[in-house]
Amino acid sequence: MNTAALDPQLLWETLRQVDDPELGCNIVDLGLVYDVRVEGGAVTVVMTLTTQGCPMHESIGRGVSEALLAVPGVEDAQVDIVWDPPWCPDMMSEAARERLGVRRR
């Protein structure tokens, strides 16, 4: 399979389809995605969650993996959840802030 078409921007846009079900906002605008790495047909997403005890941990990870595997050329999708740096509301996009009613400090 030709994996040359794996465009990082397309992968980031694909991740915008994955919502944090508790907040009702996508994981990119929430600032949860730290990095997207592509090696051939394998994609690794480095991300965090809003809290370490997030009850949606497995659901969000599975959603990320399933969304990426639906992209033509993606043969493997790995989700690495990290806690450093810890997430804070300052990482949210303006769109997420407006949607959730969060003011900038």
C-alpha positions as CSV (number, residue, x, y, z in Angstrom):
1,M,0.0,0.0,0.0
2,N,1.2,3.5,-0.8
3,T,1.6,5.4,2.5
4,A,3.2,8.5,0.9
5,A,-0.2,10.1,1.1
6,L,-0.2,10.2,4.9
7,D,-0.5,13.9,5.4
8,P,0.1,15.0,9.0
9,Q,-2.5,17.8,8.6
10,L,-5.1,15.3,7.4
11,L,-4.3,13.2,10.5
12,W,-4.8,16.2,12.8
13,E,-8.1,17.0,11.1
14,T,-9.1,13.4,11.6
15,L,-8.4,13.7,15.3
16,R,-10.8,16.6,15.4
17,Q,-13.6,14.1,14.9
18,V,-12.8,12.5,18.2
19,D,-14.7,14.1,21.1
20,D,-14.1,14.0,24.8
21,P,-17.6,12.6,25.6
22,E,-17.8,14.3,29.0
23,L,-17.0,17.8,27.6
24,G,-18.5,17.5,24.2
25,C,-15.5,19.0,22.5
26,N,-12.9,17.5,20.2
27,I,-9.6,16.4,21.6
28,V,-7.5,18.7,19.4
29,D,-9.3,21.9,20.4
30,L,-9.1,20.7,24.0
31,G,-5.3,20.7,23.7
32,L,-5.1,17.0,24.6
33,V,-3.0,16.0,21.5
34,Y,0.6,16.8,21.9
35,D,2.1,15.1,18.8
36,V,1.3,13.0,15.8
37,R,4.1,10.9,14.4
38,V,4.1,9.0,11.1
39,E,6.4,6.2,10.2
40,G,5.4,4.5,7.0
41,G,1.8,3.3,7.5
42,A,2.1,3.5,11.3
43,V,0.7,6.5,13.2
44,T,1.5,7.3,16.9
45,V,-0.5,9.9,18.8
46,V,1.0,11.3,21.9
47,M,-1.7,12.8,24.0
48,T,-3.0,13.4,27.5
49,L,-6.4,13.5,29.2
50,T,-8.0,16.2,31.3
51,T,-7.4,14.2,34.5
52,Q,-5.4,11.0,35.3
53,G,-8.5,9.4,36.7
54,C,-10.6,10.1,33.5
55,P,-13.3,7.5,33.3
56,M,-13.3,7.8,29.5
57,H,-9.6,6.8,29.2
58,E,-10.2,3.6,27.2
59,S,-13.1,5.1,25.1
60,I,-11.1,8.1,24.0
61,G,-8.0,6.0,23.2
62,R,-10.2,3.6,21.2
63,G,-11.9,6.5,19.4
64,V,-8.5,7.9,18.4
65,S,-7.3,4.6,17.1
66,E,-10.5,3.8,15.1
67,A,-10.6,7.3,13.5
68,L,-7.0,7.0,12.4
69,L,-7.4,3.4,11.1
70,A,-10.2,4.7,8.9
71,V,-7.8,7.0,7.0
72,P,-6.5,5.4,3.8
73,G,-2.9,4.3,4.1
74,V,-2.9,4.0,7.9
75,E,-2.1,0.5,8.8
76,D,-1.4,0.8,12.5
77,A,-2.5,3.4,15.1
78,Q,-1.0,3.6,18.5
79,V,-2.1,6.0,21.3
80,D,0.4,6.9,23.9
81,I,-1.2,8.7,26.9
82,V,1.2,10.7,28.9
83,W,0.9,12.9,32.0
84,D,3.8,15.3,31.4
85,P,3.2,18.0,30.7
86,P,-0.1,17.9,32.6
87,W,-3.1,19.3,30.9
88,C,-4.6,22.6,31.9
89,P,-7.4,24.7,30.5
90,D,-4.8,27.1,29.0
91,M,-4.1,24.5,26.4
92,M,-7.6,24.8,24.9
93,S,-8.2,26.6,21.6
94,E,-10.3,29.7,21.5
95,A,-13.1,27.7,19.8
96,A,-13.1,25.2,22.7
97,R,-13.0,28.1,25.3
98,E,-16.0,29.7,23.6
99,R,-17.9,26.4,23.3
100,L,-17.3,25.5,27.0
101,G,-17.5,29.0,28.4
102,V,-14.0,29.0,29.7
103,R,-12.2,32.4,30.1
104,R,-8.5,32.9,29.6
105,R,-6.7,33.5,32.9
